[in-house]
Amino acid sequence: MHTTSLFDSATFPLAISRCSLSTGERTDLAASRRPTLILVEQGDVTISFPQMDVPLLTHSALFINASRRCTLRSNRDSSLVVIDFSPMLFSSAYIEERYIRPLLASRIDFVVLTHRAVDALSRALEAFEEARFGHELAFLSGLFDVLADIVYEKQDILEAGDGAMDPRLARMLEFMDSHMDEHLTLECIARAGFVSQREASRIFSRALDTSPMRHLMSMRLETARRLLEDGTKSIGEVCAMTGFESLSHFSSAFRRMYATSPSEYRSRFV
């Protein structure tokens, strides 16, 4: 498989790549452990889940829920766009609550996109590849349209409670968000959800495919990113507000996540 990265995730935690596969070639799609959108630009592929095979022809797309095991086989020479995104991609509480959490917490393994959603995704990618000022925002707007369509298609399942967030997880996430500037341990996070540390780890793994502490780090870095974009706080203030023990720890963690330093990132918006 030949892969070309279209975006290096320096602005927000999103990876977009174009992949070319020859006839008969296979690849494992479970490696990212993130929700994934696959758009077939050209060719004919089959995505195999444990319970069924899903054929995708040219100009069709599939949403795959986080950490679902599946493999992709190219039935003839194919070109795909693969979009991996983090649960922390969306900073809006409404967007996260309305679209992201219900899907990630549900038992929905995948959703074949409607023609309307495929068109929205294609337009979003076109805007993104033009790379004009504001292209990230244009892409996110199209991505919101896609997610809204997915949620509408699966509305009955989600409203039936299959995708309802575990109230214990909701309590722990709320606690983490409101105490982000403090030194948090797994013990105090679990206590906020009224569960043991082991059960807290199980809940996060089952719903978000991560651990409580890794998710806390993602929350801190996402909050730090938004504060840096705002530009009203110094880097030291951002570090303190997001609970990092030192500037060096903050800088190294931020660079690992966004492939740039906090000061370099902040300079883009100031």
C-alpha positions as CSV (number, residue, x, y, z in Angstrom):
1,M,0.0,0.0,0.0
2,H,1.3,3.4,-0.9
3,T,0.2,6.2,1.5
4,T,0.6,10.0,1.1
5,S,-0.1,12.2,4.1
6,L,-2.4,15.1,3.3
7,F,-2.3,16.7,6.7
8,D,0.2,16.4,9.6
9,S,-2.2,17.0,12.5
10,A,-0.3,20.1,13.7
11,T,-3.5,22.2,14.0
12,F,-5.9,19.7,15.4
13,P,-5.7,16.0,16.1
14,L,-6.7,14.7,12.7
15,A,-4.8,12.5,10.3
16,I,-5.8,12.5,6.6
17,S,-4.0,10.3,4.1
18,R,-4.5,9.1,0.5
19,C,-3.8,5.4,0.0
20,S,-3.3,3.5,-3.2
21,L,-3.8,-0.3,-3.2
22,S,-3.2,-2.7,-6.0
23,T,-5.6,-5.5,-6.8
24,G,-5.7,-8.1,-4.1
25,E,-3.8,-6.1,-1.6
26,R,-5.0,-6.2,2.1
27,T,-4.4,-3.9,5.0
28,D,-5.5,-3.8,8.7
29,L,-7.6,-0.9,9.7
30,A,-7.6,-1.5,13.4
31,A,-4.1,0.0,13.9
32,S,-5.3,3.6,14.5
33,R,-7.7,2.7,17.3
34,R,-9.6,5.8,16.4
35,P,-12.9,6.6,14.7
36,T,-12.2,6.5,11.0
37,L,-13.9,7.7,7.8
38,I,-12.9,5.9,4.5
39,L,-13.8,7.4,1.2
40,V,-13.3,5.3,-2.0
41,E,-12.2,7.8,-4.7
42,Q,-11.5,5.1,-7.3
43,G,-11.8,1.3,-7.4
44,D,-13.6,-1.4,-5.5
45,V,-12.8,-2.6,-2.0
46,T,-14.2,-4.9,0.7
47,I,-14.0,-4.1,4.4
48,S,-14.3,-7.2,6.5
49,F,-15.7,-7.1,10.1
50,P,-15.9,-10.2,12.3
51,Q,-19.6,-10.6,11.4
52,M,-19.8,-9.4,7.8
53,D,-18.2,-8.0,4.7
54,V,-19.0,-4.5,3.5
55,P,-18.4,-3.8,-0.3
56,L,-17.5,-0.2,-1.2
57,L,-17.4,1.0,-4.8
58,T,-16.2,4.3,-6.2
59,H,-17.6,7.4,-4.5
60,S,-18.8,5.5,-1.4
61,A,-17.7,5.9,2.2
62,L,-17.8,4.2,5.5
63,F,-17.6,5.4,9.1
64,I,-15.9,2.9,11.4
65,N,-16.3,3.3,15.1
66,A,-13.3,3.3,17.4
67,S,-11.2,0.2,17.8
68,R,-13.4,-2.1,15.8
69,R,-11.4,-4.9,14.2
70,C,-11.6,-4.9,10.5
71,T,-9.4,-5.5,7.4
72,L,-9.6,-3.9,3.9
73,R,-9.1,-5.8,0.6
74,S,-8.7,-4.1,-2.7
75,N,-10.7,-6.0,-5.4
76,R,-9.1,-3.9,-8.1
77,D,-6.6,-1.0,-8.1
78,S,-8.1,1.5,-5.7
79,S,-7.5,5.0,-4.3
80,L,-8.8,5.8,-0.8
81,V,-8.9,8.7,1.5
82,V,-8.5,7.6,5.1
83,I,-9.4,10.1,7.9
84,D,-8.6,9.2,11.5
85,F,-9.8,11.6,14.2
86,S,-9.6,11.7,18.0
87,P,-12.6,11.9,20.3
88,M,-11.0,15.2,21.5
89,L,-11.2,16.7,18.0
90,F,-14.3,18.7,18.7
91,S,-14.1,21.4,21.4
92,S,-17.8,22.4,21.3
93,A,-19.6,20.7,24.2
94,Y,-22.8,20.5,22.0
95,I,-21.0,18.9,19.1
96,E,-19.3,16.4,21.4
97,E,-22.5,15.5,23.3
98,R,-24.7,15.4,20.3
99,Y,-22.5,13.6,17.8
100,I,-19.3,12.2,19.2
101,R,-20.1,10.6,22.6
102,P,-23.3,8.8,21.5
103,L,-21.5,7.2,18.5
104,L,-18.4,6.2,20.4
105,A,-20.3,4.8,23.4
106,S,-22.7,2.8,21.1
107,R,-22.5,-0.7,19.8
108,I,-22.6,0.6,16.3
109,D,-19.5,-0.9,14.5
110,F,-19.9,1.0,11.2
111,V,-22.2,3.1,9.1
112,V,-22.3,3.2,5.3
113,L,-22.6,6.9,4.4
114,T,-25.6,8.1,2.4
115,H,-25.0,9.8,-1.0
116,R,-25.7,13.1,0.8
117,A,-23.0,12.5,3.4
118,V,-20.5,11.2,0.8
119,D,-21.0,14.4,-1.2
120,A,-20.5,16.5,2.0
121,L,-17.3,14.6,2.7
122,S,-16.0,15.0,-0.8
123,R,-16.7,18.8,-0.7
124,A,-14.9,19.0,2.6
125,L,-11.9,17.3,1.2
126,E,-11.9,19.5,-1.8
127,A,-11.9,22.6,0.4
128,F,-9.1,21.1,2.5
129,E,-6.8,20.3,-0.4
130,E,-7.2,23.8,-1.8
131,A,-5.2,24.8,1.3
132,R,-6.6,28.4,1.3
133,F,-6.9,30.5,4.5
134,G,-9.5,28.9,6.7
135,H,-9.5,25.5,4.9
136,E,-9.5,23.7,8.2
137,L,-12.7,25.4,9.2
138,A,-14.3,24.5,5.8
139,F,-13.3,20.9,6.3
140,L,-14.7,20.8,9.8
141,S,-18.0,22.2,8.6
142,G,-18.3,19.4,6.1
143,L,-17.3,16.9,8.7
144,F,-20.1,18.1,11.0
145,D,-22.5,17.6,8.1
146,V,-21.3,14.0,7.7
147,L,-21.6,13.3,11.5
148,A,-25.1,14.9,11.6
149,D,-26.2,12.6,8.8
150,I,-24.8,9.5,10.5
151,V,-26.6,10.4,13.8
152,Y,-29.8,11.0,11.9
153,E,-29.5,7.6,10.1
154,K,-29.0,5.8,13.5
155,Q,-31.3,8.0,15.5
156,D,-33.6,5.1,16.6
157,I,-30.6,3.1,17.9
158,L,-29.1,6.0,19.8
159,E,-32.3,7.3,21.3
160,A,-33.2,3.7,22.4
161,G,-30.3,4.0,24.9
162,D,-27.9,1.8,23.0
163,G,-25.5,4.7,22.8
164,A,-26.3,6.4,26.1
165,M,-23.2,7.4,28.0
166,D,-22.5,5.6,31.2
167,P,-23.4,8.0,33.9
168,R,-20.2,7.0,35.8
169,L,-18.1,8.0,32.8
170,A,-20.0,11.3,32.5
171,R,-19.3,12.1,36.2
172,M,-15.6,11.3,35.8
173,L,-15.3,13.4,32.6
174,E,-17.0,16.3,34.2
175,F,-14.7,16.0,37.2
176,M,-11.6,15.9,35.0
177,D,-12.8,19.0,33.1
178,S,-13.6,21.1,36.1
179,H,-10.4,20.1,38.0
180,M,-8.0,20.2,35.1
181,D,-5.6,22.6,36.7
182,E,-5.1,20.3,39.7
183,H,-2.9,17.3,40.2
184,L,-5.3,14.4,39.4
185,T,-4.7,10.7,40.1
186,L,-6.5,7.6,38.9
187,E,-7.8,7.2,42.5
188,C,-9.5,10.6,42.6
189,I,-10.9,10.3,39.1
190,A,-12.4,6.9,40.0
191,R,-13.8,8.3,43.3
192,A,-15.6,11.0,41.2
193,G,-17.4,8.2,39.4
194,F,-18.1,6.2,42.5
195,V,-16.2,3.2,41.2
196,S,-12.9,1.4,41.9
197,Q,-9.8,2.3,40.0
198,R,-9.9,-1.0,38.0
199,E,-13.6,-0.3,37.1
200,A,-12.7,3.2,36.0
201,S,-10.1,1.9,33.7
202,R,-12.6,-0.7,32.3
203,I,-15.2,2.0,31.7
204,F,-12.8,4.3,29.8
205,S,-11.4,1.4,27.7
206,R,-14.9,0.2,26.8
207,A,-16.3,3.6,25.9
208,L,-13.4,5.6,24.6
209,D,-10.7,3.0,23.9
210,T,-8.2,4.7,26.2
211,S,-7.2,4.9,29.9
212,P,-8.4,7.7,32.3
213,M,-4.9,9.2,32.5
214,R,-4.3,9.2,28.8
215,H,-7.7,10.8,28.2
216,L,-6.9,13.4,30.8
217,M,-3.7,14.2,29.0
218,S,-5.7,14.6,25.7
219,M,-8.2,16.9,27.5
220,R,-5.3,19.0,28.9
221,L,-3.5,19.3,25.6
222,E,-6.8,20.2,23.7
223,T,-7.6,22.9,26.3
224,A,-4.0,24.2,26.0
225,R,-4.3,24.3,22.2
226,R,-7.5,26.5,22.4
227,L,-5.9,28.8,25.0
228,L,-2.8,29.3,22.9
229,E,-5.0,30.1,19.9
230,D,-6.9,32.7,22.0
231,G,-3.6,34.4,22.7
232,T,-4.6,36.2,25.9
233,K,-2.6,34.0,28.2
234,S,1.1,33.5,28.5
235,I,2.6,30.0,27.9
236,G,3.3,29.8,31.6
237,E,-0.3,30.6,32.4
238,V,-1.6,28.0,29.9
239,C,0.7,25.4,31.5
240,A,-0.7,26.2,35.0
241,M,-4.3,26.3,33.9
242,T,-4.1,22.9,32.3
243,G,-2.4,21.1,35.2
244,F,1.1,20.4,33.8
245,E,3.8,20.1,36.5
246,S,6.4,22.1,34.5
247,L,7.0,24.0,31.3
248,S,9.3,21.3,30.1
249,H,6.7,18.6,30.6
250,F,4.1,20.8,28.9
251,S,6.3,21.5,25.9
252,S,7.3,17.9,25.4
253,A,3.7,16.6,25.7
254,F,2.4,19.3,23.3
255,R,5.1,18.6,20.8
256,R,4.3,14.9,20.8
257,M,0.6,15.6,20.2
258,Y,0.8,18.4,17.7
259,A,4.3,18.1,16.2
260,T,5.2,21.7,17.2
261,S,6.1,23.6,20.4
262,P,3.6,25.7,22.3
263,S,5.4,28.9,21.4
264,E,5.6,28.0,17.7
265,Y,1.9,27.1,17.7
266,R,0.9,30.3,19.6
267,S,2.8,32.4,17.1
268,R,0.4,31.3,14.3
269,F,-2.4,33.1,16.0
270,V,-0.9,36.1,17.7
